Amino acid sequence: MKTDRSIIKRTQKGSSLKIICVLLLFFFLFSSCGDKKKSIQEKFSKKIDLKFKVPIDKVIKYNLRMSGKGGVFFKNPDPGKTKHHPEDIMEDYVLSFKGMENGRIDLIWKYFQYNPDTGEKIPGKMVSFMADDRLRTEGVDPGNFGILLKILFPIPDKPVPVNQIWKKDLGTTGNEKGFIRSSIIGFETLGEQKCVKIKSEFDFLSEKESDFFRIEGDGIAYYSIRKNCFIDSNYKYSMRSKFLDKTTGEELRIELLGSIEASLVK
């Protein structure tokens, strides 16, 4: 997570969106339900088995939007002045889940970035990997997409009762650590779907020498009992980072506040 002098120069010229988009891949979700939500007065004493099931050869899709407001700050040791570049970023994703044999899921990420000056929508590289019915990845480390997957779809490794907390590790290397902590807090109806309401909070930290990156947030996800998949989710996040160019002594800081919203495509 280092930024060389060339990236800093491009950012100073108005291209800082590229840095932001790379950093945003470390984290991450779902659109709010509005007036469609109706409280269900139910109490469940039994454990609830949350699984992500997709029938063989069937594809379900999600629209995901990530946005943030903040700024990029450059500090030069000589004369020690700080330059501020305001940022208003946005990315769109399409997540496709295809059912395979033996409960496996072929997961494809397709994402788009936006040119801040022209508004042009620019497609990014597609990423694909396999997962099981609890969205554990198989035979490959999906990296930052795996971290985002755990936050988007907080599924426990085994059945859990209401109000019991489960926790998943978000760290991927020795210099990264983090968690997502979740629990079922109730039940609601979204449109015609009876849903389990899941509250989550997450915190991810990466540190190496003088470089620093941290993102944290919380939100609510809705899981359909009948469909065995998520319907809707919404998270708020804050992100802070610092990178030092040891050659020039220039320091780059990025600070963002934003949201990650996603919803099932009907």
PyMOL commands that set and color helices and strands:
alter all, ss='L'
color gray80, all
select helices_A, chain A and resi 5-15+17-24+34-36+101-103+144-152
alter helices_A, ss='H'
color red, helices_A
select strands_A, chain A and resi 37-39+59-75+82-99+105-114+121-123+127-131+165-169+176-190+193-208+211-224+229-244+251-264
alter strands_A, ss='S'
color yellow, strands_A
deselect
rebuild
show_as cartoon
